[in-house]
Amino acid sequence: MRFSAIVSGSKLPNWILRIKESSTNGKWQEVVSHYHEIKKAGIQTVDVSVFPPILKAWSFLSHRHGKSLHACLIKQGFDSFTSIGNSIMGFYIRRGDFDIAVDVFNSMRRSRDSVSWNILIHGHLDNGALVAGLWWFTNARVAGFEPNISTMVLVIQACRILGTKHDGLILHGYVIKSGFWAISSVQNSLLSMYVDADMECARELFDEMHEKDVISWSVMIGGYLQWEEPQVGLQMFRKMVLVPGIEPDGVVMVSVLKACASSRDVCTGRLVHGLVIHRGFDCDLFVENSLIDMYSKCQDAGSAFKVFNEISQRNNVSWNSMLSGFVLNENYSEAQSLISSMRKERVETDEVTLVNILQICKYFVHPFHCKSIHCVMIRRGSEANELVLSALIDAYAKCYLIEIAWEVFARMRRRDVVSWSTMISGFAHCGKPDEAIAVYQEMDRDLVKPNVITIINLLEACSVTAELKRSKWAHGVAIRQGFASEVTVGTAVVDMYSKCGEILASRRAFDQLPLKNIVTWSAMIAAYGMNGLAHEALALFAEMKRHGLKPNPVTTLSVLAACSHCGLVDEGLSLFKSMVQELGLEPGFEHYSCMVDMLGRAGKLDTAIEVIKTMPHNLKNGASIWGSLLSACRSYGLTELGKEAISRVLELEPSNSAGYLVASSMYAADGLWDDAARIRVLAKEKGVKVVAGYSLVHIDNKACRFVAGDGSHPRSDEIFSMAQQLHDCIKIDEKKEGNTWLAVIECLT
């Protein structure tokens, strides 16, 4: 027996060596096995260096066995050794027992060292107990103990996360005094802290750093992106690539691509893409997904799809990024095809996928598909996600299922400003402005602070009512909430007043805006046109160009519409010509439609047909163009010419009542009663719901609606008689029109 113990004892150094070796390699089960072999051999070791790796192994494998070892160490008196006490603390911290770890630390009053303090501070900070970790760090400094580098980095990160800039400044002073300033990891941690708090201080610190590595540059580029200065971030990147020895990594590439996406700088984005390929980062899935996002946000969905197709191992983010890109760029047919591919590839859909599918349903007005997605959400439990619910409410509203949208909204447990704004927008879209305004008032009672989108939706609802009193109230809300000077809100105010017929109020709101963009100018021009002030619209259009703003297609369409409604044919033709020759804009479907409408109103149907013939082939299938021609044929009794327009309109918009009404009216005016009856029967067979046209007349700040053909008003005979007199007074000056249009056709062809 004695000989056996001696033989076993001779093996002890080997066992200890194996334990330490296994611990270094993270093989915790082997550590425990070797320890059990020592115990089975009945050997009592006095080498305290064997216990720290065993305690560490138990912290990963078994809490109960670790506590038993702790008890044994106390019995043997080994807990008085500093290394053993530190290991016991580490065991309890790794197991999340901070209170016991603190008790062990307190029992080490005479034996604790800097490692003891670092274990306690590091343990708290590493496990998210930031306030407690900083408190222990302060105590360590008072006691005269110094933190190590990793602890120092964690302390700086804690200050950054907690947003305590004052403590961060004090910490910065301590870093300089204690000699940590020369260490790059500490410098970069301080840089990250300042980036979150104050970008100017971060830039000063960055400029003072003698040794800047790729992390330093990456932090600064990401910081400028975070502070919504992507262009400055791109400038930093350009400087970085010129510094010898600094090689950009995947993290830098992702930040730069995000900066390109934020600034819509596709040219720089393509250059970065080339660098990505040159550096071999095109195998980095994170970088590839960022490329898809960049191209999508720069309105180049084609390039985004090329990147997507070149990814060999796509993840869920890749599919969702591409789907979001198609939706963002309104490529809804391509988005539908991608969803089919996702189904074939058995890609797991998540909340982001559902939101994008709802956007597609909204665009195509697919109420049935909205309900199907809603069922999927219920099965998956996604109704707890407020973003998805807001998208569902929006889709239901845009598909005119406003009652279901309201039910979903009413059942929401927590309503944020997005869901409230979506519900206001939904009611306004469905022609229920009173309900939209009531929702805003309820939101106000619930003390939910509105944002810019909320105010814009409220203004839109008031513009639908066309009541001046309500519109002034909504304008007051925008002023009180501090949003009236926002360009988007100011533009909505201009539009709202114009729809109330208060063109002077529109102009005042326009003049009071400190900043105006092209949309604001277009809205004011459209306001003049809507209220029959075409000359003022043309004058403002000229003023806008004098301010150095280049008109866009929307602006030119607003001026063309003003000319059309006011009978300024020469001016409209001249503008259409300059749009191509001077402004370099390609006329779209809406521009051609407006020109056909303008010429049709003037009775120049032959010229209107010439316009249609000069149109690009892909634009000829627009119902509104043929609708404008049909309306003119009815007005001027050109039934034969109108027959082709009828067939086109009913083919392109079979569910729109307007085409059937105009066609029936044209046949009836020409005495073709059988044809008129046939059109009415056709509308009935197709289940077309007839929507009567109406006019709004403002009397005492209230909008009075006059429906076409409604004889219920006590003075309806006088009203219709006056309308006929006004119609008879409309005269169009036909001078020089033929020559002007020939010039326009020549310029287009």
Disulfide bonds with the S-S distance in Angstrom:
none
